[in-house]
Amino acid sequence: MNRQFSLTRPTFSSAIRPARGLLAAVALTGGVLGAGLAVAPVASAASNEAYVATEGAGNSLDYYDATPGSAWTLGEVAGTDTTYSAPAVAIRSTGELDIVAEGPSHSLMYYVNFGSGWVATKIAAKGTTYSAPSIFVRSDGEADIVAQGPNDSLDYYDATPDSAWTKTVIAGSDTTYSAPSVFVRSNGEADVVAEGPTDSLDYYDATPDSAWTQTVIAGGKTTYSAPSVFVRSDGEADVVAEGPKDSLDYYDATPDSAWTQTVIAGSKTTDSAPSVFVRSDGEADVVAEGPTNSLDYYDATPDSAWTQTVIAGSDTTYSAASITVSD
């Protein structure tokens, strides 16, 4: 089992953006990600190849890639003055790579590589995008993107292969106060989470051709970071976020059940937005920046307690982290 961990983006942070150069994310072939990506002129993603993308020097979009046991190689997706948030990435089942990021003047930029180099598309013009975006690509090739829009709204963009991008406002002004996170189930239902007004935790879902519905997972003064969402094959949704007093909170719900909260780690344990991934055997993996800028990892199998491991000690981690597991 191959685990990959990486420093990551503010898409899992709140409104304050970390210093430039600290925004990154990791993706593994076959995995789904929302956090950041990487790769330049590649023919297609190789099995177990890892891709990491960052906002680079001069607001460029940089990538690193490596196969198991090999050294990391550096490439560039887009040059200077192109990228103003952490990127988010998805790897298609066919091997193509998709990246999205906030572009110049709060635009929304999309990059795809079909093997002959990166092609850039401006999904949304200036003044539309005010957070790091999140992306998920469905098995039929449809791409789903969410981002914080103007006046703290929540915006959703989707496109099937060779079609134009369509925009839907999931929630209007004064509803969204963090970068959102998106996950799409095998039945086509899209799940989106974000920090809401008065530090609440808000969840939105929609099945194909239906309207978006909102559920408040946790009320005011419960959520102090961008959340992360993962949905299991049986329909159970897992959400993590930084809670009150720098705690680490976990919420889960099966279809048609109420949300249940578990405190993974108590006060003064968590200093960034966390990220969650659930393995096929049901084990949940969570990473976050810990006290004194450490990188902390928590895992739990079904019905077991959470266990903590310090991946990297003090003064190693200065942004939110992202995790995916090659299962």
N, C-alpha and C positions, 0 to 999 in steps of 0.2 A: 504494500500500500504506500503510495507516494504522496507525501504532504508537501505543500508549498506555502510559504508564508512570505509576506512582503509588506514593507511600509506602504501606506496608502493615502488616499485622498480625503478631501474635505467633504466629498459627497457623503462621507460618513462623519461629518463634523457639523457644527452648526454654522451660524451666519459668519463667524469670524474665520477667515481663511488663514491656514498656516503659511509660514514663510515659503517663498518660491524654492523649488528644488526638493521639497519634501512630499510631493504628491505622487503617489505611485499605486500600482495595483498588480495583481497577478492573475493569470489565467492559464489553465491547462487544457490541452486538447480534450474535447469531449465534455468539458465542464461548462457551466453557465456562469457568467460573471456580471457583476455590476461593480466595477470599481476601477478598472483601468486596464490598458492592454498594451500590446506591443507587437511589432514586426514590420519589416520593410519589404522589399521585393522578395516575397516567398511564393513558391508555387502553390503550396497549401500547407496547413498545419500538420505536423508529424505526430504520431502517437506518443503521448507522454511528453511532448515538447511544451516547455513553459514559456509564457510571454509576459513580460512586465512592461508597463508603460508609465511614463512620468511626464509631468510638465517640466520641460528642461530649461536651460539657461536662455534668457531672452524671450521667454514665453513661447518656446518651441514645443513640439510634441515628439518625444524620444521613445525608443523602445529597446528592450533587451530580450534576447531569446537564447534558450539552451535546451539541449536534449540531456537526459540523465547521464551524468558522468562527464559532460563536456563543459568547456568554459563558456561564460556568457559573452555574447556578441552584441555590439551596440549599433543601432541604426536610427534613422530619422523618418518620421511619418510626415511632419509638416515643419516648416522653418520658423524663424523668429516672428514674434508678434502675431501668432496664430491661435494661442491656447491660453485660456485664463481660468481654468479649473482643472481638477484632477480629471483624467479621462475615464471612460467606462468601456468595457469590452464584452463582446460575445464571440464565440467560435461556433460556426455552423457545422452541422453534421457532415457537410461536404468539404470542410476544411477552410473555407473562406473566413476572413477575419473582419469584424465590424468594430469601429471605435467611434465614440461620440465625446464631445467636450464643449464647454462654453467657449465661444470664439470671440473675436474683437467686438467691442461695443455691445456686449451682451447678446451676441448672436448664438445660434446653435449649429455646430459643425459636425458633419458625419464623414467618416473615412472608411473605405472598403478596399480590400486587396483581393483580386481574383487571380493573382499570379503574375501579373505584368506590371506591378507597381501600384501605389496608392492613388485612389481617385477621391477627390474631395467634393462634397455637396453641402451647400448651405441650406439646412432644413428650415431654419427660421431666421428672419432678418434681425437687424440690430434692435435692441430694446425689448427682446422677448424672453431672455434666459438669465436667471439670477442665482443659479446654483450649479454644482456639478450634476450632470444628468446620470440616469441609470438606464441600462439597455438589456433587453432579453430578445433572443431570436427563436421563433417557434420552429417546429420540425418542418413545416411547409414553407419556410423561408420568410415569413412575415416578421418584420422587426418592430418591436414596441419600445418606445423611449418615453421617460417621464423626467420632468424638471420643474423647478420652481419658476413660475412666470412673473409677469409684472404685478406689482401691488400685492405680493405674497399670495398669488394664485397657484394652482396646481395644473400643469399642462401635460397633455399626452399626445404623442405623435406616433403614427403607424404607417407602414407601407409594405405592400407585397412586392415580390421581385418585379422590376420593370414598371412599377406604378409610381405615381406621385405621392408625396407625403401628405397625410391628412392630419389636421390638428383637432383635438377635442379639449375643451376646458373641463377638467374633472371637478374642480372646486374653484369658486371665484375669489375675489379679493379678500384679504385678511383671513385666510384659512390655513396657510402653509408657511412654516417658519424653519424649515430645514431642507436639505436636499432629500428628495424622496428615493424610495427603493421599489423596484418592480420585479415580479416573478409571474410567469404564465404557466398554468396547469396544463396537463395533457389534453383536457377537455376544452381548452381554449379560454377558460376563465382567467382574467388578469387580476392580480392582487397588487395593490400599491399601499405603502405605509409612509407616513411623514409625521414630523412634529407639528401639532396644531396650535391653535390659540391657547394662551395661558399655560403653555408647556404641557399640553395633552398629547396623547398618542392616538393618531387617527388612521383608520384603515378604510380603503375603498376597493370595491370589486365590481367587475362587470363580466357577464358572459357575452359571447358574440352577438352583436346586434341588440344588446339590451342597454339600458341606461346604467350609469354608475350609481352605486349605493354606498353610503357612508356608515361606518360603525365607529364609535369611540371606544377604543380598547381600554384606555386608561385616562381618567379625567385630568383636571388642572394640577399643575405642580408635580407631575409624575415623570416627565420626560425632558432630558436636557442634552440631547444630541440627535443627529439624524439616526433613524432606526434602520435595521436590516431585516429582510424577510426571506424565508425559504419555505417552500411547500413540498411536503412529502408525497410519495406516490399514492398513499391512501387518503390524501386530502387534508391531512393535518397541517396547519400553518404554524410556523415558528417565527417569532419576532424577538429581536434583542435591541436594547437601547440603554443609554446611560440614564440612571435614575437619580432620585434626590440624594444629595450629599455625596455625589461621586460614587454611587453604587452601580452594580451591573444587574439589570433586570431582564427577565425572560418571560415571554407570554406565549401561550399556545392554545389552539382551539381546533377541534375536529369539526367537520361540516355540521351545521345546525346546533353546535354546542356553544356555551358561553366561554369567554376567554378566561384562562387561569394564569395567575402571576406566580413566578418563583424568583426569589432573589438569589442570583448565582453568587454574587460577592457583595459584601456589605459596604458601609461608608468608607470613603477615602481609598477605594481600590481601583477606580476607573477614571482615566483622564482623557478619553476620546470616545468617539462613536465606535461601537463594536461591529463585528461582522459575523454572520452565522452560516454554517453549511451543515447539512444532515446527510449522512452516508446511507447507502442502501440497506444496511443492517439496523438502522435506526439510531446510531450514535450521533449525537449532536456535537459539533465543534464550534467554539466561539473564540475569537481573538480580540484584544483591545490593548491600547496603551495603558500601562499601569502606573503606580506611583513612582516618582523619581525617574520618569521616562524609561520604564522597562517595557518589555513586550510580553504580555501574559496570555496564556492559552488555557481554556477550560473545556472539559468534555464530560459527557454523561451518556450512558447507555439507557435504554428505556427502563424506567422505574428505579434507577440508581441515583445516588447523590452526585453532584458536580465535583470534579477533581481539577485542581489548579496545577499548572506547570509554568514556570518562568522560562520562556524561550530565550530571552536575552535580558540581561540585567540592567542596572541603572545606567542612564545616559546613553541609551542605544536607540531610542524610538521617540520620534518627535511629530507624529501625526497619527491619524486613525489607521487601523490595519485592515486588511482584507484577506479572506481565506477561501480556498476551494480545495477539494480533495479528489485526486484521481483514484476512483473507487474500484 
